[in-house]
Amino acid sequence: MAPDELTYERAARRIVRAMAAIAAFGTVAAFAFWDWKRAAGFLLGSLISGLNFILLKRLVDRLGGERPRRRGPLLALRYLLLAGCAYVILRLTPISIPAALAGIFVFTAAVFIEVVFEIVHARK
């Protein structure tokens, strides 16, 4: 495998593709085996996980030297607003909270897939 296959940008793209595949498969499986409430919960958790990945990637890009901007209080406000929205959505809708929590781990599963990819292709 070419050395550029193991770069940060390509790894980030593979993680996004893995997250989309896991989210789609999990949502369809939850709808097929249970009900729409669990499927919606898993999808919501997956979307929160995807947003978390986007925010973390932007933070890493900024720490790496791209577009330095100061947003100290706004960063804390963003996470408080996100937590508040998640609380309201989960408390006022009939979706399944355990399914939403399972969906939040989509990012973690995608990172594990990327680790396996890196280990397998680092040997070549």
C-alpha positions in Angstrom: 0.0 0.0 0.0 1.2 3.5 -0.8 2.4 5.5 2.2 -0.1 8.2 1.5 -2.9 5.7 2.4 -2.0 6.1 6.0 -2.3 9.9 6.2 -4.5 11.8 8.6 -6.9 13.1 6.0 -7.4 9.6 4.4 -7.9 8.1 7.9 -10.5 10.8 8.7 -12.4 10.0 5.4 -12.3 6.3 6.2 -13.7 6.9 9.7 -16.6 9.0 8.2 -17.4 6.3 5.7 -17.3 3.6 8.5 -19.5 5.8 10.7 -22.1 6.2 7.9 -22.1 2.5 7.2 -22.5 1.5 10.9 -25.2 4.2 11.4 -27.2 3.0 8.4 -26.8 -0.7 9.2 -27.7 -0.1 12.9 -30.8 2.0 12.1 -32.1 -0.5 9.5 -31.4 -3.4 11.9 -33.2 -1.7 14.8 -36.2 -0.9 12.6 -36.3 -4.5 11.3 -35.9 -6.3 14.6 -37.6 -3.9 17.0 -39.6 -0.7 16.3 -39.3 2.8 14.9 -38.6 4.2 18.4 -35.3 2.3 18.7 -34.4 3.0 15.1 -34.9 6.7 15.7 -32.9 6.5 18.9 -30.0 4.8 17.2 -30.1 7.3 14.3 -30.2 10.2 16.8 -27.3 8.8 18.7 -25.4 8.3 15.5 -26.0 11.9 14.4 -24.7 13.1 17.8 -21.7 10.9 17.4 -21.1 12.3 13.9 -21.3 15.8 15.2 -18.8 14.9 17.9 -16.4 13.6 15.3 -16.8 16.8 13.2 -16.1 19.0 16.3 -13.1 16.9 17.3 -11.7 17.0 13.8 -12.0 20.8 13.7 -10.2 21.0 17.0 -7.4 18.8 15.8 -7.1 20.8 12.6 -6.8 24.0 14.6 -4.3 22.6 17.0 -2.3 21.5 13.9 -1.9 25.0 12.7 -4.8 25.5 10.3 -6.9 28.6 10.8 -6.1 29.6 14.4 -9.1 31.3 16.0 -9.9 32.0 19.6 -13.3 30.8 20.8 -12.9 29.9 24.4 -16.3 30.8 25.8 -18.1 29.9 22.6 -16.7 26.4 22.7 -18.1 25.8 26.2 -21.4 27.3 25.1 -21.6 25.1 22.1 -21.3 21.9 24.2 -23.8 23.2 26.8 -26.3 23.9 24.0 -25.7 20.5 22.5 -26.2 18.8 25.8 -29.4 20.9 26.4 -30.8 19.9 23.0 -30.0 16.3 23.6 -31.7 16.4 27.0 -34.9 18.0 25.6 -35.0 15.6 22.6 -34.5 12.5 24.8 -37.0 13.6 27.5 -39.8 14.9 25.3 -39.8 12.4 22.5 -40.8 8.7 22.7 -37.5 7.5 21.2 -35.5 4.8 23.0 -32.8 6.2 25.3 -30.7 3.0 25.4 -30.8 2.9 21.5 -29.6 6.5 21.4 -26.8 5.7 23.8 -25.8 2.8 21.6 -25.8 5.1 18.6 -23.4 7.5 20.4 -20.8 4.7 20.2 -20.8 4.7 16.4 -17.7 6.9 16.4 -15.9 4.5 18.8 -16.7 1.5 16.5 -15.5 3.4 13.5 -12.2 4.2 15.2 -11.7 0.5 16.1 -12.3 -0.3 12.4 -9.7 2.3 11.4 -7.2 0.9 14.0 -7.6 -2.6 12.5 -7.1 -1.1 9.0 -3.9 0.7 10.1 -2.6 -2.5 11.7 -3.3 -4.7 8.7 -1.8 -2.2 6.2 1.2 -1.2 8.3 2.6 -4.7 7.8 2.8 -4.3 4.0 
